[in-house]
Amino acid sequence: MFSEKINQLGKALEDRLNPALVEGALDYIQHNEEPLAFEILCDHISEYDISITSEEYELITSLVEDMRLDINAAPFKYMKSLVI
């Protein structure tokens, strides 16, 4: 259900984040673990201080809302500070 948006985010980050990390996170989608894939991807963004665009931030916040996750919980609460 959310896999297309998560894959879109992962593809957008491949030039800034180690592709193996992106692939590892996205692999969870194949096991019906979309929330886990998304959280791991956001963990990597935060952990490695990867700058994100405002469009990527909007995609992240949209997914957080759609998946009914807490925007104030880690790793999502760190995303706003990474917007360039």
C-alpha positions as CSV (number, residue, x, y, z in Angstrom):
1,M,0.0,0.0,0.0
2,F,2.8,2.4,0.9
3,S,5.6,0.6,-1.0
4,E,5.5,2.9,-4.0
5,K,6.1,6.0,-1.9
6,I,8.8,4.3,0.2
7,N,10.6,3.1,-3.0
8,Q,10.4,6.6,-4.4
9,L,12.1,8.0,-1.3
10,G,14.7,5.3,-1.4
11,K,15.5,5.9,-5.1
12,A,15.8,9.7,-4.4
13,L,18.4,9.0,-1.7
14,E,20.7,6.6,-3.6
15,D,23.1,9.3,-4.6
16,R,23.5,10.6,-1.0
17,L,23.1,7.4,1.1
18,N,25.0,4.2,0.6
19,P,22.9,2.2,-2.0
20,A,23.4,-1.0,0.1
21,L,21.7,0.7,3.1
22,V,18.9,1.8,0.9
23,E,18.5,-1.6,-0.7
24,G,18.6,-3.3,2.7
25,A,15.8,-1.1,4.1
26,L,13.7,-1.4,1.0
27,D,14.1,-5.2,1.1
28,Y,11.7,-5.3,4.0
29,I,8.9,-4.3,1.7
30,Q,9.2,-7.7,0.0
31,H,8.3,-9.2,3.4
32,N,5.2,-7.1,3.9
33,E,7.1,-4.9,6.4
34,E,6.5,-1.5,4.9
35,P,6.5,0.4,8.3
36,L,9.8,-1.2,9.2
37,A,11.3,-0.4,5.8
38,F,10.3,3.2,6.1
39,E,11.5,3.5,9.7
40,I,14.9,1.9,8.8
41,L,15.3,4.3,5.9
42,C,14.5,7.3,8.1
43,D,16.9,5.9,10.7
44,H,19.7,5.9,8.1
45,I,18.8,9.4,6.9
46,S,19.1,10.6,10.5
47,E,22.1,8.6,11.6
48,Y,24.2,9.6,8.6
49,D,23.0,13.3,8.6
50,I,21.7,13.0,5.0
51,S,20.3,16.3,3.7
52,I,16.8,16.0,2.3
53,T,14.9,18.3,0.0
54,S,11.6,19.9,1.0
55,E,9.8,17.5,-1.4
56,E,11.4,14.5,0.3
57,Y,10.4,15.9,3.7
58,E,6.8,16.3,2.5
59,L,6.9,12.7,1.2
60,I,8.2,11.6,4.6
61,T,5.6,13.5,6.6
62,S,2.9,12.3,4.3
63,L,4.0,8.7,4.9
64,V,4.2,9.3,8.6
65,E,0.6,10.6,8.6
66,D,-0.8,7.9,6.3
67,M,0.9,5.1,8.3
68,R,-0.4,6.7,11.5
69,L,3.1,7.0,13.0
70,D,4.2,9.6,15.5
71,I,6.0,12.5,13.9
72,N,7.4,13.4,17.3
73,A,9.1,10.0,17.7
74,A,12.6,9.1,16.6
75,P,13.7,9.0,13.8
76,F,10.9,11.1,12.3
77,K,11.3,14.0,14.6
78,Y,14.8,14.6,13.3
79,M,13.8,14.9,9.6
80,K,12.9,18.6,9.7
81,S,16.4,19.6,10.8
82,L,17.9,17.8,7.7
83,V,15.9,19.8,5.1
84,I,18.1,21.9,2.8
